[in-house]
């Protein structure tokens, strides 16, 4: 069974190579391009289906046999070796990853019909699947980092797929954030390895407790938080999210938002639960970043008039909800030291707050499934309208009840409406804040939490009303939309409706399905020590308040959801409808009705253009250029002084016009003999030859002849070798 872990990671890479060969080789044998394209598409879908089936099979076998932990180590790979593990949390999220990839793959076949560079996209599509599986199944941070970086580079192709100005610029931003995050993360790993001596997740907690240099541990943790937070879309590293999603293809956006951001959350959980499980400073820092991310994303989404950009900002906000839960988890550990020295046998662990644990895990799953539905629905709209501008797609969904129902399921779930999955996870996160207490600061956090939930309701209402309720401003355009009875072929309908059905069923059974999934992943948060991944049954957890029997639909819990819904209704009615819409008229065929949506968000408040590009591309190069010129000038000055004093140049020897020292001496001797002869025995017939020049000419002639001889000899030897080789070949084969 352990070998199955490696198969789950390597199989998508092999499938991607197969897709490449199908697309680029064997043209004569495969026939026309359409046939080869069909074979390629079926290969992609089959690979995704087999990956899902393999993940489910391995998960069922693991759980049914009572082997909650499968561990595989491959030593000496990349120096440190790589290792994989499968336990409750990874079982759940591995299945989520494989399911979402399968549904998005089915959807992508029709979505990319007629697009260029399809084969390239599908190769990197499958390679990203393998890298993502490698991240979630990793048992040590070195393996996590290795596949994390592979995932960043392969998914870059998704963002740059369309190869237009906007997509290439967004892809550059995405890659820059990924590279910076990866480099900072690598520095954190160096520090951890140096101070703890291990990167194995099951040993980090014990090693961190024994570490004396807590300050360097904080530095390492902040480096890892930077790297993982960049991928998660955490403020202020979120700048790639609103840029990448609008230009990336819809299937890619669904996975960028639903899965790849969760790899960042996965890393933050590892750091928080193993290095700083009961640290007030760390919990406060993550909580603060979570609040900023949660509210900032929701605030940006309210102003956006692009469907996919709104969903991207929504992803940022929902990541903030999860980070708030992680922050409360750390604070609750620091507040309840009674839970901090429990032991089972020789395994030491910390007991986290189950409200926060269940809320974090369930909201991760909920957000993944919700964004799968919403982005696939957005992709179906884009495939028909070729735009994501609310004023252009407005009214497209009127009469398309299946698409409207699927989008509504996702909207209600992410809005935290009762009877849907998002309400359950948000209720758990909200109750963890309330139970922690903490005075006025946590009260403010609670109200920002509820306000962010209200803004979520407002912008999702805005999207649904614009696309599925209102009519398009242009009457002629609305007639065209009304004549479109469907929104796609069977594969599109199946992927959108199937994903929505799974999300709907998932939310209807909070106790029977959702809680079981959350309990299955509890052990991931227990910070077990002593082995690669120790399993600690929930029954061993002692102490009051460890587990809670939540009545999700009690008046007290419903009150929080109702407050958010009322805030959302107020924001939509009195801000979106009053301030973010303006009246516009027209005549003739361009006659318009109603008002259009406007984006009042100031363009200069773009954080990338306001801060990152000026600082990284202008300010920092200028500052470091000045700083580097100082030692450069000092070095030049010191070199100049030394050359004028200690290392001043010695006189150069006289340069000969021709010949060398020997020919010059011989020539001078002959010239002297000639001069003596002219004065004695050759007085009547004096000679006037320059023997220095003649000796130089003879020397040059000798060198040239010698070179010709050596070349001729080399050529002869070369011919001899060729002949000898041919003779030997004849003797051997004939």
C-alpha positions as CSV (number, residue, x, y, z in Angstrom):
1,X,0.0,0.0,0.0
2,X,2.8,2.4,0.8
3,X,4.0,2.3,-2.9
4,X,0.6,3.7,-3.8
5,X,1.7,7.0,-2.4
6,X,4.4,7.3,-4.9
7,X,2.2,6.2,-7.7
8,X,-0.3,8.9,-6.9
9,X,2.4,11.5,-7.2
10,X,4.2,10.1,-10.3
11,X,1.3,9.0,-12.4
12,X,0.1,12.5,-13.4
13,X,3.7,13.3,-14.5
14,X,3.8,10.2,-16.7
15,X,0.4,10.9,-18.1
16,X,1.5,14.5,-18.9
17,X,4.5,13.1,-20.9
18,X,2.1,10.7,-22.7
19,X,-0.1,13.6,-23.6
20,X,2.9,15.5,-25.0
21,X,3.9,12.6,-27.2
22,X,0.3,12.1,-28.4
23,X,0.1,15.8,-29.3
24,X,3.5,16.1,-31.0
25,X,4.6,12.8,-32.5
26,X,3.2,10.1,-34.6
27,X,1.2,12.3,-37.0
28,X,1.2,9.8,-39.8
29,X,0.0,7.0,-37.6
30,X,-2.6,8.9,-35.8
31,X,-4.1,10.5,-38.9
32,X,-5.8,13.9,-39.0
33,X,-5.4,16.5,-36.3
34,X,-9.0,16.1,-35.0
35,X,-8.4,12.5,-34.3
36,X,-5.2,13.1,-32.4
37,X,-6.9,15.9,-30.4
38,X,-9.7,13.6,-29.5
39,X,-7.3,10.9,-28.3
40,X,-5.4,13.6,-26.3
41,X,-8.6,14.8,-24.6
42,X,-9.7,11.3,-23.7
43,X,-6.2,10.7,-22.2
44,X,-6.4,13.8,-20.0
45,X,-9.9,12.8,-18.7
46,X,-8.9,9.2,-18.2
47,X,-5.7,10.2,-16.3
48,X,-7.8,12.5,-14.0
49,X,-10.4,9.8,-13.4
50,X,-7.8,7.1,-12.7
51,X,-6.1,9.5,-10.2
52,X,-9.4,10.0,-8.4
53,X,-10.1,6.3,-8.3
54,X,-6.6,5.5,-7.1
55,X,-6.9,8.1,-4.3
56,X,-10.3,6.9,-3.2
57,X,-9.2,3.2,-3.3
58,X,-6.1,3.9,-1.2
59,X,-8.1,6.0,1.2
60,X,-10.7,3.3,1.7
61,X,-8.1,0.6,2.1
62,X,-6.2,2.7,4.6
63,X,-9.2,3.6,6.8
64,X,-11.0,0.2,6.5
65,X,-7.8,-1.7,7.7
66,X,-7.4,0.6,10.6
67,X,-4.1,1.8,9.3
68,X,-4.6,5.5,9.6
69,X,-1.0,6.2,8.7
70,X,0.9,5.0,5.6
71,X,4.5,6.2,5.4
72,X,6.9,5.9,2.5
73,X,10.5,7.2,2.6
74,X,12.8,7.4,-0.4
75,X,16.3,8.2,0.9
76,X,19.1,10.1,-0.9
77,X,16.8,11.7,-3.5
78,X,17.9,15.4,-3.9
79,X,20.4,14.8,-1.0
80,X,18.0,14.8,1.9
81,X,15.5,12.2,0.5
82,X,11.8,12.6,0.2
83,X,9.0,11.1,2.2
84,X,5.2,10.7,1.9
85,X,2.5,10.0,4.5
86,X,-1.2,9.3,4.3
87,X,-3.4,9.9,7.4
88,X,-6.9,11.4,8.1
89,X,-6.4,14.9,7.0
90,X,-4.5,13.9,3.8
91,X,-7.0,11.2,3.1
92,X,-9.8,13.9,3.0
93,X,-7.9,16.5,1.1
94,X,-6.3,14.1,-1.3
95,X,-9.8,13.0,-2.3
96,X,-10.9,16.6,-2.7
97,X,-7.9,17.4,-4.9
98,X,-8.5,14.4,-7.2
99,X,-12.3,15.0,-7.4
100,X,-11.9,18.7,-8.3
101,X,-9.2,17.9,-10.9
102,X,-11.4,15.2,-12.5
103,X,-14.5,17.6,-12.7
104,X,-12.4,20.5,-14.0
105,X,-10.7,18.2,-16.6
106,X,-14.1,17.1,-17.9
107,X,-15.2,20.7,-18.1
108,X,-12.0,21.9,-19.8
109,X,-12.4,19.7,-22.9
110,X,-15.3,21.8,-24.3
111,X,-14.1,25.0,-22.7
112,X,-10.8,24.8,-24.7
113,X,-12.5,23.9,-28.0
114,X,-11.0,26.2,-30.6
115,X,-8.3,27.6,-28.3
116,X,-4.7,27.6,-29.2
117,X,-1.9,25.8,-27.2
118,X,-4.3,23.2,-25.8
119,X,-1.7,20.5,-25.7
120,X,0.7,22.6,-23.8
121,X,-1.9,23.5,-21.2
122,X,-2.9,19.9,-20.6
123,X,0.7,18.8,-20.1
124,X,1.2,21.3,-17.4
125,X,-2.3,20.7,-16.1
126,X,-1.4,17.1,-15.3
127,X,2.1,17.9,-14.0
128,X,0.5,20.4,-11.6
129,X,-1.8,17.7,-10.4
130,X,1.2,15.5,-9.5
131,X,3.0,18.3,-7.8
132,X,-0.1,19.2,-5.8
133,X,-0.5,15.6,-4.7
134,X,3.2,15.7,-3.7
135,X,2.6,18.7,-1.5
136,X,-0.4,17.3,0.3
137,X,1.1,13.9,0.8
138,X,4.5,15.2,1.9
139,X,5.8,14.0,5.3
140,X,8.7,16.5,5.7
141,X,9.1,20.2,4.8
142,X,11.9,19.4,2.2
143,X,9.5,17.3,0.2
144,X,6.8,19.9,0.6
145,X,9.2,22.6,-0.7
146,X,10.3,20.5,-3.6
147,X,6.8,19.9,-4.9
148,X,5.6,23.3,-3.9
149,X,8.1,24.9,-6.3
150,X,7.3,22.5,-9.1
151,X,3.7,23.3,-8.6
152,X,4.4,27.1,-8.8
153,X,6.3,26.8,-12.1
154,X,3.9,24.4,-13.8
155,X,0.8,26.5,-12.8
156,X,2.5,29.6,-14.2
157,X,1.6,28.3,-17.7
158,X,-2.1,28.3,-16.7
159,X,-2.0,32.1,-16.1
160,X,0.0,32.8,-19.2
161,X,-2.2,30.5,-21.4
162,X,-3.9,33.1,-23.5
163,X,-0.5,34.9,-24.2
164,X,-2.0,38.4,-24.4
165,X,-0.8,41.5,-22.7
166,X,-3.0,41.1,-19.6
167,X,-2.3,37.4,-19.1
168,X,1.5,37.7,-19.5
169,X,1.6,40.6,-17.1
170,X,-0.5,38.7,-14.6
171,X,1.6,35.6,-15.1
172,X,4.7,37.7,-14.4
173,X,3.2,38.9,-11.2
174,X,2.2,35.4,-10.2
175,X,5.7,34.0,-10.9
176,X,7.4,36.9,-9.1
177,X,5.4,36.3,-6.0
178,X,5.9,32.6,-6.2
179,X,9.7,32.9,-6.7
180,X,10.1,35.5,-3.9
181,X,8.0,33.3,-1.6
182,X,10.0,30.2,-2.5
183,X,13.3,31.9,-1.9
184,X,12.2,33.2,1.5
185,X,10.7,29.8,2.4
186,X,14.0,28.2,1.5
187,X,15.8,30.5,3.9
188,X,13.4,29.4,6.6
189,X,14.1,25.8,5.9
190,X,17.8,26.4,6.1
191,X,17.3,28.0,9.6
192,X,15.1,25.2,10.8
193,X,17.5,22.5,9.6
194,X,20.4,24.3,11.3
195,X,18.6,24.9,14.6
196,X,16.4,21.8,14.9
197,X,18.3,19.3,12.9
198,X,15.2,17.9,11.2
199,X,12.5,18.8,8.7
200,X,10.3,15.8,9.4
201,X,6.8,17.0,10.4
202,X,6.4,14.4,13.0
203,X,9.6,15.6,14.8
204,X,9.3,19.4,14.5
205,X,7.2,19.9,17.6
206,X,9.6,18.0,19.9
207,X,12.6,19.6,18.3
208,X,11.1,23.1,18.6
209,X,10.4,22.6,22.3
210,X,14.0,21.7,22.8
211,X,15.4,24.6,20.8
212,X,17.0,27.3,23.0
213,X,17.2,30.0,20.4
214,X,13.5,31.0,20.2
215,X,14.3,34.2,18.3
216,X,15.8,32.3,15.4
217,X,12.8,30.0,15.5
218,X,10.6,33.0,15.0
219,X,12.7,34.2,12.1
220,X,12.4,30.8,10.5
221,X,8.7,30.6,11.1
222,X,8.1,34.1,9.6
223,X,10.1,33.1,6.5
224,X,7.9,30.0,6.1
225,X,4.8,32.1,6.8
226,X,5.9,34.5,4.0
227,X,6.4,31.7,1.5
228,X,3.2,29.7,2.2
229,X,1.2,32.9,2.7
230,X,2.2,34.1,-0.8
231,X,0.6,31.0,-2.3
232,X,-2.4,31.2,-0.1
233,X,-3.2,34.8,-1.1
234,X,-2.6,36.2,2.4
235,X,-2.5,40.0,2.8
236,X,-0.3,41.8,1.7
237,X,1.0,39.0,-0.6
238,X,-2.4,38.7,-2.3
239,X,-1.7,40.8,-5.3
240,X,-1.6,37.9,-7.8
241,X,-5.1,36.7,-7.0
242,X,-7.1,39.6,-8.5
243,X,-4.8,39.7,-11.5
244,X,-4.4,36.0,-12.3
245,X,-8.0,34.8,-12.0
246,X,-9.6,37.1,-14.6
247,X,-7.1,36.2,-17.3
248,X,-6.6,32.5,-16.5
249,X,-9.0,29.9,-18.1
250,X,-12.0,29.1,-15.9
251,X,-10.9,25.5,-15.1
252,X,-7.5,26.8,-14.0
253,X,-9.1,29.5,-11.9
254,X,-11.2,26.9,-10.2
255,X,-8.1,25.0,-9.1
256,X,-5.9,28.0,-8.4
257,X,-8.6,29.3,-6.0
258,X,-9.9,26.0,-4.7
259,X,-6.8,23.9,-4.4
260,X,-3.5,25.8,-4.9
261,X,-4.3,28.4,-2.3
262,X,-4.9,25.5,0.1
263,X,-1.4,24.3,-0.3
264,X,-0.3,27.5,1.3
265,X,-2.8,27.0,4.1
266,X,-1.5,23.5,4.5
267,X,2.0,24.9,5.0
268,X,0.8,27.5,7.5
269,X,-1.0,24.9,9.5
270,X,2.2,22.8,9.7
271,X,4.2,25.7,11.0
272,X,1.5,26.9,13.4
273,X,0.7,23.5,14.8
274,X,4.2,22.1,15.1
275,X,6.5,25.1,15.8
276,X,4.1,27.5,17.6
277,X,1.1,25.6,18.9
278,X,0.8,27.5,22.1
279,X,2.5,30.8,21.3
280,X,0.5,34.0,21.9
281,X,2.7,36.1,19.6
282,X,2.4,33.8,16.7
283,X,-1.4,33.3,17.2
284,X,-1.8,37.1,17.4
285,X,0.3,37.7,14.2
286,X,-1.7,35.1,12.2
287,X,-5.0,36.4,13.5
288,X,-4.1,40.0,12.5
289,X,-3.1,38.9,9.0
290,X,-6.3,36.8,8.8
291,X,-8.5,39.7,9.7
292,X,-6.9,42.0,7.2
293,X,-7.1,39.3,4.5
294,X,-10.7,38.5,5.4
295,X,-12.1,42.0,5.4
296,X,-9.8,43.3,2.6
297,X,-10.8,40.6,0.1
298,X,-14.5,41.1,0.8
299,X,-14.2,44.9,0.5
300,X,-12.5,44.6,-2.9
301,X,-15.1,42.1,-4.1
302,X,-18.0,44.5,-3.4
303,X,-16.5,47.1,-5.8
304,X,-15.5,44.7,-8.6
305,X,-17.6,44.5,-11.7
306,X,-15.8,41.6,-13.3
307,X,-17.3,38.2,-12.4
308,X,-14.0,36.3,-12.1
309,X,-12.2,39.1,-10.4
310,X,-15.0,39.2,-7.8
311,X,-14.6,35.5,-7.2
312,X,-10.8,36.0,-6.9
313,X,-11.2,38.7,-4.3
314,X,-13.7,36.4,-2.6
315,X,-11.1,33.7,-2.5
316,X,-8.8,36.1,-0.7
317,X,-11.5,36.8,1.8
318,X,-12.3,33.2,2.5
319,X,-8.6,32.4,3.0
320,X,-8.8,35.2,5.6
321,X,-11.6,33.3,7.4
322,X,-9.4,30.2,7.6
323,X,-6.4,32.3,8.8
324,X,-8.6,33.8,11.6
325,X,-9.4,30.2,12.7
326,X,-5.6,29.3,12.7
327,X,-4.9,32.4,14.8
328,X,-7.6,31.6,17.3
329,X,-6.3,28.0,17.4
330,X,-2.9,29.3,18.5
331,X,-4.3,31.8,21.0
332,X,-6.5,29.1,22.6
333,X,-3.4,26.9,23.1
334,X,-1.6,29.7,24.8
335,X,-4.7,30.5,27.0
336,X,-5.3,26.9,28.1
337,X,-1.9,25.5,29.4
338,X,-3.8,22.6,31.0
339,X,-4.0,21.0,27.6
340,X,-0.3,21.5,26.9
341,X,1.3,18.5,28.8
342,X,-1.0,15.6,28.1
343,X,0.7,12.3,27.1
344,X,-0.3,9.0,25.6
345,X,2.4,6.4,26.1
346,X,5.6,7.9,24.9
347,X,3.9,10.4,22.5
348,X,3.6,13.9,23.7
349,X,0.9,16.1,22.0
350,X,-1.1,19.3,22.5
351,X,-4.9,19.3,22.5
352,X,-6.2,22.1,20.3
353,X,-9.6,23.7,20.4
354,X,-11.9,21.5,18.4
355,X,-14.2,24.3,17.4
356,X,-11.3,26.0,15.6
357,X,-10.0,22.7,14.2
358,X,-13.3,21.6,12.7
359,X,-14.0,25.1,11.5
360,X,-10.6,25.4,9.7
361,X,-10.8,22.0,8.1
362,X,-14.4,22.3,7.0
363,X,-14.0,25.8,5.6
364,X,-11.0,24.6,3.6
365,X,-13.1,21.9,2.1
366,X,-16.2,24.1,1.7
367,X,-14.2,26.8,-0.1
368,X,-12.6,24.3,-2.4
369,X,-15.9,22.8,-3.5
370,X,-17.7,26.2,-3.7
371,X,-15.1,27.7,-5.9
372,X,-15.2,24.7,-8.2
373,X,-18.9,25.3,-8.7
374,X,-18.7,29.1,-9.1
375,X,-15.7,29.2,-11.4
376,X,-17.0,26.4,-13.6
377,X,-20.3,28.3,-13.9
378,X,-18.4,31.4,-14.7
379,X,-16.5,29.5,-17.4
380,X,-19.7,28.3,-18.9
381,X,-20.8,32.0,-19.1
382,X,-17.5,33.1,-20.6
383,X,-17.6,30.3,-23.2
384,X,-20.9,31.7,-24.5
385,X,-20.4,35.5,-24.0
386,X,-16.6,35.8,-24.1
387,X,-16.6,38.4,-21.4
388,X,-16.7,38.6,-17.6
389,X,-17.9,42.2,-17.4
390,X,-21.1,42.3,-15.4
391,X,-22.6,44.9,-17.8
392,X,-21.9,42.6,-20.7
393,X,-23.0,39.3,-19.2
394,X,-25.9,40.9,-17.4
395,X,-29.1,38.9,-18.1
396,X,-27.4,35.9,-19.7
397,X,-28.7,33.5,-17.1
398,X,-32.4,34.4,-17.4
399,X,-34.3,31.3,-18.2
400,X,-31.3,29.0,-17.7
401,X,-32.6,27.5,-14.5
402,X,-30.0,24.7,-14.2
403,X,-27.1,27.1,-14.4
404,X,-28.9,29.5,-12.1
405,X,-29.5,26.7,-9.6
406,X,-25.9,25.6,-9.6
407,X,-24.6,29.1,-9.2
408,X,-27.1,29.8,-6.4
409,X,-25.9,26.7,-4.5
410,X,-22.4,28.0,-4.5
411,X,-23.5,31.6,-3.7
412,X,-25.7,30.4,-0.7
413,X,-22.9,28.2,0.6
414,X,-20.2,30.9,0.5
415,X,-22.6,33.4,1.9
416,X,-23.1,31.3,5.1
417,X,-26.8,30.7,4.6
418,X,-28.2,27.9,6.9
419,X,-28.6,24.5,5.3
420,X,-25.5,25.0,3.2
421,X,-21.9,23.9,4.0
422,X,-20.5,27.4,4.4
423,X,-22.8,28.1,7.3
424,X,-21.5,25.2,9.2
425,X,-17.8,26.0,8.9
426,X,-18.4,29.8,9.5
427,X,-20.5,29.0,12.6
428,X,-17.6,26.8,14.0
429,X,-15.1,29.6,13.3
430,X,-17.4,32.2,14.8
431,X,-18.0,30.1,17.9
432,X,-14.3,29.6,18.4
433,X,-13.8,33.4,18.5
434,X,-16.7,33.8,21.0
435,X,-15.5,31.0,23.2
436,X,-12.0,32.3,23.3
437,X,-13.2,35.7,24.6
438,X,-10.3,38.0,25.1
439,X,-12.2,41.3,25.8
440,X,-12.7,44.2,23.4
441,X,-10.1,43.2,20.8
442,X,-11.7,39.8,20.2
443,X,-15.1,41.5,20.2
444,X,-13.9,43.7,17.4
445,X,-12.5,40.6,15.6
446,X,-16.0,39.0,15.9
447,X,-17.7,42.0,14.4
448,X,-15.2,42.2,11.6
449,X,-15.9,38.5,11.0
450,X,-19.6,39.1,10.8
451,X,-19.2,42.2,8.7
452,X,-17.0,40.3,6.2
453,X,-19.7,37.6,6.1
454,X,-22.2,40.3,5.3
455,X,-20.0,41.7,2.5
456,X,-19.8,38.2,1.1
457,X,-23.6,38.0,1.0
458,X,-23.7,41.5,-0.7
459,X,-21.3,40.7,-3.5
460,X,-22.7,37.3,-4.2
461,X,-26.2,38.8,-4.4
462,X,-24.8,41.4,-6.8
463,X,-23.4,38.7,-9.0
464,X,-26.5,36.5,-9.0
465,X,-29.0,39.3,-9.6
466,X,-26.9,40.8,-12.4
467,X,-26.4,37.5,-14.3
468,X,-29.7,35.6,-13.6
469,X,-32.4,38.2,-12.6
470,X,-31.8,41.5,-14.3
471,X,-32.1,42.2,-18.0
472,X,-29.2,43.4,-20.1
473,X,-29.1,47.1,-20.8
474,X,-29.1,46.5,-24.5
475,X,-32.4,45.1,-25.6
476,X,-30.9,43.5,-28.7
477,X,-28.3,41.7,-26.6
478,X,-30.9,40.4,-24.2
479,X,-32.9,38.9,-27.1
480,X,-29.7,37.0,-28.2
481,X,-29.3,35.7,-24.6
482,X,-32.9,34.7,-24.4
483,X,-32.6,32.6,-27.6
484,X,-29.7,30.6,-26.0
485,X,-31.6,27.8,-24.3
486,X,-28.6,26.0,-22.8
487,X,-25.2,26.9,-21.6
488,X,-23.0,24.0,-22.9
489,X,-22.7,20.4,-24.1
490,X,-23.1,17.4,-21.9
491,X,-19.6,17.5,-20.5
492,X,-20.0,21.1,-19.4
493,X,-23.5,20.5,-17.9
494,X,-22.2,17.3,-16.1
495,X,-19.2,19.0,-14.5
496,X,-21.1,22.0,-13.3
497,X,-24.2,20.2,-12.2
498,X,-22.3,17.3,-10.7
499,X,-20.0,19.6,-8.7
500,X,-23.1,21.6,-7.4
501,X,-24.8,18.4,-6.4
502,X,-21.9,17.2,-4.4
503,X,-21.7,20.6,-2.7
504,X,-25.4,20.5,-1.9
505,X,-25.4,17.0,-0.5
506,X,-22.2,17.8,1.5
507,X,-23.9,20.8,3.2
508,X,-27.2,19.0,4.0
509,X,-25.6,16.5,6.4
510,X,-23.5,18.5,8.9
511,X,-23.5,15.7,11.5
512,X,-23.5,12.7,9.3
513,X,-20.9,13.7,6.7
514,X,-19.1,17.0,7.5
515,X,-18.3,16.2,11.2
516,X,-17.0,12.7,10.3
517,X,-14.7,14.3,7.7
518,X,-13.5,16.9,10.3
519,X,-12.9,14.2,12.9
520,X,-11.0,12.1,10.4
521,X,-8.6,15.1,10.0
522,X,-8.3,16.0,13.7
523,X,-5.1,14.1,14.2
524,X,-3.3,16.5,11.8
525,X,-3.8,19.3,14.4
526,X,-2.6,17.3,17.4
527,X,1.0,18.1,16.8
528,X,2.1,14.5,17.5
529,X,5.7,13.8,18.2
530,X,7.8,10.7,18.4
531,X,7.3,9.3,14.9
532,X,6.7,10.4,11.3
533,X,3.0,10.8,11.8
534,X,1.5,9.4,15.0
535,X,-2.2,8.8,15.3
536,X,-4.0,9.8,18.5
537,X,-7.6,8.7,18.7
538,X,-10.1,11.3,19.7
539,X,-11.2,9.2,22.7
540,X,-7.8,9.7,24.4
541,X,-8.3,13.4,24.4
542,X,-9.2,14.4,28.0
543,X,-10.2,17.6,29.6
544,X,-13.3,19.8,29.6
545,X,-14.1,21.7,26.5
546,X,-12.0,19.6,24.1
547,X,-15.0,18.4,22.1
548,X,-18.2,20.2,21.6
549,X,-21.6,18.9,20.5
550,X,-22.6,21.9,18.3
551,X,-26.3,22.6,17.7
552,X,-25.8,24.3,14.4
553,X,-29.4,25.5,14.1
554,X,-29.9,26.7,17.6
555,X,-31.1,30.3,18.0
556,X,-27.8,31.4,19.3
557,X,-25.8,30.0,16.4
558,X,-28.4,31.1,13.8
559,X,-28.1,34.6,15.2
560,X,-24.6,35.0,13.9
561,X,-25.6,33.9,10.4
562,X,-28.6,36.1,10.5
563,X,-26.6,39.2,11.4
564,X,-24.3,38.6,8.5
565,X,-27.2,38.2,6.1
566,X,-28.9,41.4,7.4
567,X,-25.6,43.3,7.0
568,X,-25.3,41.9,3.5
569,X,-28.8,42.9,2.6
570,X,-28.2,46.4,3.8
571,X,-24.9,46.8,1.9
572,X,-26.5,45.5,-1.3
573,X,-29.6,47.7,-1.1
574,X,-28.1,50.9,0.2
575,X,-24.5,50.8,-1.2
576,X,-24.4,48.5,-4.3
577,X,-27.7,49.6,-5.7
578,X,-27.4,53.3,-4.7
579,X,-23.7,54.0,-5.1
580,X,-22.2,51.4,-7.5
581,X,-24.8,51.8,-10.3
582,X,-25.5,54.7,-12.5
583,X,-28.1,55.5,-15.1
584,X,-27.2,55.4,-18.8
585,X,-29.5,55.9,-21.8
586,X,-29.4,55.3,-25.6
587,X,-31.4,55.3,-28.8
588,X,-32.1,53.0,-31.7
589,X,-30.6,49.5,-31.7
590,X,-28.3,50.6,-28.9
591,X,-31.3,51.5,-26.7
592,X,-30.5,50.7,-23.0
593,X,-32.7,50.2,-20.0
594,X,-31.9,50.5,-16.3
595,X,-28.6,51.3,-14.8
596,X,-25.1,50.0,-15.4
597,X,-22.6,48.8,-12.8
598,X,-19.6,51.0,-12.1
599,X,-16.3,50.3,-10.4
600,X,-15.6,53.2,-8.0
601,X,-12.4,51.7,-6.6
602,X,-9.6,54.1,-7.2
603,X,-7.1,52.7,-9.7
604,X,-4.2,54.3,-7.8
605,X,-5.0,52.0,-4.8
606,X,-3.7,49.0,-6.8
607,X,-1.2,47.7,-4.2
608,X,1.0,46.1,-7.0
609,X,1.3,49.4,-8.9
610,X,1.3,51.6,-5.8
611,X,3.9,49.6,-3.8
612,X,5.4,46.5,-5.2
613,X,6.5,47.5,-8.7
614,X,7.8,50.9,-7.7
615,X,9.7,49.5,-4.7
616,X,11.0,46.3,-6.4
617,X,11.7,47.7,-9.8
618,X,12.7,51.3,-9.1
619,X,13.4,52.1,-5.5
620,X,15.3,49.0,-4.4
621,X,17.5,48.9,-7.5
622,X,18.3,52.6,-7.1
623,X,19.1,52.3,-3.3
624,X,21.2,49.2,-3.8
625,X,22.9,50.8,-6.8
626,X,24.0,53.7,-4.6
627,X,25.1,51.4,-1.8
628,X,27.1,49.2,-4.2
629,X,28.7,52.3,-5.8
630,X,30.3,53.2,-2.5
631,X,32.5,50.1,-2.1
632,X,33.0,50.0,-5.8
633,X,34.4,53.6,-5.7
634,X,36.5,52.7,-2.7
635,X,37.9,49.7,-4.5
636,X,38.7,51.7,-7.6
637,X,40.4,54.4,-5.5
638,X,42.5,51.9,-3.6
639,X,43.5,50.2,-6.8
640,X,44.5,53.5,-8.3
641,X,46.7,54.4,-5.3
642,X,48.4,50.9,-5.2
643,X,49.1,51.1,-8.9
644,X,50.8,54.5,-8.5
645,X,52.8,53.4,-5.5
646,X,53.6,49.8,-4.6
647,X,52.3,48.2,-7.8
648,X,53.4,51.0,-10.2
649,X,54.1,49.8,-13.7
650,X,57.7,48.8,-14.6
651,X,59.1,49.9,-18.0
652,X,58.0,47.7,-20.8
653,X,60.7,45.9,-22.7
654,X,61.5,47.2,-26.2
655,X,59.1,45.6,-28.7
656,X,60.7,44.1,-31.8
657,X,59.3,44.8,-35.1
658,X,60.0,41.3,-36.3
659,X,61.7,38.1,-35.4
660,X,62.8,37.2,-31.9
661,X,65.7,37.6,-29.6
662,X,67.8,34.9,-31.3
663,X,67.2,36.1,-34.8
664,X,68.0,39.6,-33.6
665,X,71.4,38.6,-32.1
666,X,72.3,36.5,-35.1
667,X,71.4,39.3,-37.5
668,X,73.4,41.9,-35.5
669,X,76.4,39.6,-35.5
670,X,76.2,39.2,-39.3
671,X,75.7,43.0,-39.7
672,X,78.8,43.5,-37.6
673,X,80.8,41.0,-39.8
674,X,79.4,42.8,-42.9
675,X,80.5,46.2,-41.5
676,X,84.1,44.9,-40.8
677,X,84.2,43.3,-44.3
678,X,83.2,46.6,-45.9
679,X,86.1,48.3,-44.2
680,X,88.7,45.6,-45.1
681,X,88.3,43.0,-47.8
682,X,85.1,44.3,-49.3
683,X,86.1,47.9,-49.6
684,X,85.7,47.9,-53.4
685,X,82.4,45.9,-53.4
686,X,80.6,46.9,-50.3
687,X,77.5,44.9,-49.2
688,X,74.5,46.6,-47.6
689,X,72.2,43.7,-46.4
690,X,70.1,43.9,-43.2
691,X,70.8,40.5,-41.7
692,X,68.4,41.2,-38.8
693,X,65.5,41.4,-41.2
694,X,66.8,38.4,-43.3
695,X,67.1,36.3,-40.1
696,X,63.6,37.3,-39.1
697,X,62.3,36.4,-42.6
698,X,64.1,33.0,-42.5
699,X,62.6,32.3,-39.0
700,X,59.1,33.1,-40.2
701,X,59.6,30.9,-43.3
702,X,60.8,28.1,-41.0
703,X,57.8,28.4,-38.8
704,X,55.4,28.4,-41.7
705,X,57.0,25.3,-43.3
706,X,57.0,23.6,-39.9
707,X,53.3,24.3,-39.5
708,X,52.5,23.0,-43.0
709,X,54.5,19.8,-42.2
710,X,52.7,19.3,-38.9
711,X,49.3,19.8,-40.5
712,X,50.1,17.4,-43.3
713,X,51.3,14.9,-40.8
714,X,48.1,15.3,-38.8
715,X,46.0,14.9,-41.9
716,X,47.9,11.9,-42.9
717,X,47.4,10.3,-39.5
718,X,43.7,11.2,-39.7
719,X,43.4,9.4,-43.0
720,X,45.4,6.5,-41.6
721,X,42.9,6.2,-38.7
722,X,39.9,6.4,-41.0
723,X,41.3,3.6,-43.2
724,X,42.3,1.5,-40.2
725,X,38.7,1.9,-38.7
726,X,37.1,0.9,-42.0
727,X,39.5,-2.1,-42.2
728,X,38.6,-3.2,-38.7
729,X,34.8,-2.8,-39.4
730,X,35.2,-4.9,-42.5
731,X,37.1,-7.6,-40.6
732,X,34.5,-7.7,-37.8
733,X,31.2,-7.6,-39.8
734,X,32.3,-9.3,-43.0
